[in-house]
């Protein structure tokens, strides 16, 4: 198939948009369904939280897990887009619009974060111990951190992070969709120029967000690599979500036939690479603390190595690193859609497990206690997120049809 | 200019006798663009040729499948070597650290996966990288010093801006005229024949072998020298290949020099001067002795004897510390007779007490114990080793220590006592007094009774003695 710039416009829109009459009904129904399922899950989770008589502690941890999980997918997308623009990469143009939809979905994450902020402001101390006035007053270390870790400042910071991310994602989204119509190559350069500050700002905000949202659950502990740890997991989660999304669009909706084995190969390579990066960062954090062996640092890992949490740690080592490392290594595995999807699902589940391992030891220090609330929350927030995703995705073609590098991308170019 | 006109063909040179004619090696067709070479390669492939190749300045998408290039075995080299690297690294570290030279470092196990992982990671990369490069050279049958294609001037442009299809004469279907026809049908811009290279040209250049031999012999010299040195121990100082900073044009303490008349490197202080920050006018504070004692300035650090006690002249200048001969029969304890201060020459506050506690725990507790019983970790370890040279520190709660004036204790902290070294150079003078303040508190803690406790704290006491 010889592709020219003329043939793209004939070929792309019907195969790369939800605008098609049959499809738009199908997508609208899917959107309603996932939204209702999501809300139903959340309602059940809240009801369980209300009846559990633990001051909603189980529920608030589960909800934080779900929010962090879906936010990390959007944040990974923002990084991915910026990297693609900065490297002027041609191969990724066919999947870049999907990434832009994910990045724009950070708006949905902002909405789902609101309950946590409201809870904090109401002094519902079921989540962060530093928000409990009596507890933080009795603990000298927390008392000294209160100028940073206090509810109003936390809320202000979180709003600031989301403001930065939404602004960047929306600008990239707007310029990319303008290019669909105009095909102006100047817009590519403008997105490229925006990508450098995007990377810088995102790196800073994600670091602080990871420390605020997750690390401050244990305000005694500190780790300067924690932001990168969260970022590496986010990249893995996003790339897995992207691969999975492309597969679903191809199989369920018959869309994006132009994403072929060579693109999957590249996505698989990135997934493999960032998964190794996650393991590298996780081990770097562990090794230094293991070597120094200082009680105030080891206490965090002590909890996660003893009791049932030790088993979860092993599951992460094997399931998040060893098996995907071996499974994603051969080229054939990356090009085969079924196998790549299996690894994507495994890695998404492992990312959720990773966040569970980060968040829940504060709630159950002696070992994981099974509860359906984390699962219900993940599905609940996920339903809302996917519904929002579909709503954003319906606004423009699923392919950046005006991008000057699209031809290069369709031929799998590097 | 039509394609057929542009076709050039290398004709055999007339003067070559037919018998010495080199065999035909391959035929080359030149194409101007990636698209044209892709189209031509599709035709060649469809025509069923097997031994042919495409040369291009950059990878052309779609060529691999046309050429039916099998995927390379190179990744297996990389994987195997990487795994070998990991195993080698683990075994090496285990053998070195846990078997051959076990050395206990900060309570860590001799061999631990955590500590061994970074080395294993690096070794994996090292082994995998070397195996990949070596495997690539091996699989490509490199080095090759000649190729029949290099005879063609035109072919050199394969590295810059032209695309070539080469059909080898080894192909079972090879026939000069058929290939010529095929290339013409593909609208090649140029067609050349390529002759097999002379056997002599295919050999290595004549200098290569001697160079390898000489380099190999030279490479043996360092290991041979090392082996020779290792088998012949010597008393001579070590041989400085690299001097680092071992030899420097400067004086070291306690050495001699011809620069000064007295031959000493370390210069005594000039008469009548005091080093900055070392003025010690307050004898209560700095010596722990009452004012006006003539003996104060004359304490000898080594013999802890006042000079005046031996009838010598008392030293008032700063001409360095004078050494005194040991008296034949040392008096029981000459220090007891000195006018030690009995009150603290610093202000006694809670802040000083806290400071003293902190300094005590840092400097003193490792030998004397946190409670002053003379059972610090160092002491316990030394006594465990039973090496015989360690003297257990006296408990601060012993009668004689408790009764010592505070000035005398200050003297011990500053200048040392028995085997304990002096801490005067390490701890600032106010901190030494603060430590003594805390020491007094420790001593008091063993003998305190209810009257010593502030009344408001009495209700909080537990386990009060039933009287």
Interface residues (C-beta under 8 A of the other chain):
Chain A: X283 X286 X287 X290 X291 X293 X329 X330 X331 X411 X412 X413
Chain B: X61 X71 X75 X79 X106 X107 X108 X114 X115 X117 X118
